[in-house]
């Protein structure tokens, strides 16, 4: 069975993981979320470098920021602001 991209052999293993996650403190959950964020950014950077091998590190970071803004809808707001200015 696959849930949120994670393959579980059975429902019991999924329930066990949920049980462990529920026992984490708020600080531990925040730390885990931060680790997941950093990992997602590193994976995205690697994809950007593969897609645009001539990009400088600054250009990679700019493209990462653009993709994050797009995912959050911020790019539409920025575009509308500049269009109306």
Beta strands, then each sheet from edge to edge (+ up, - down):
strand 1: 2-3
strand 2: 6-7
sheet 1: 1+ 2-
end
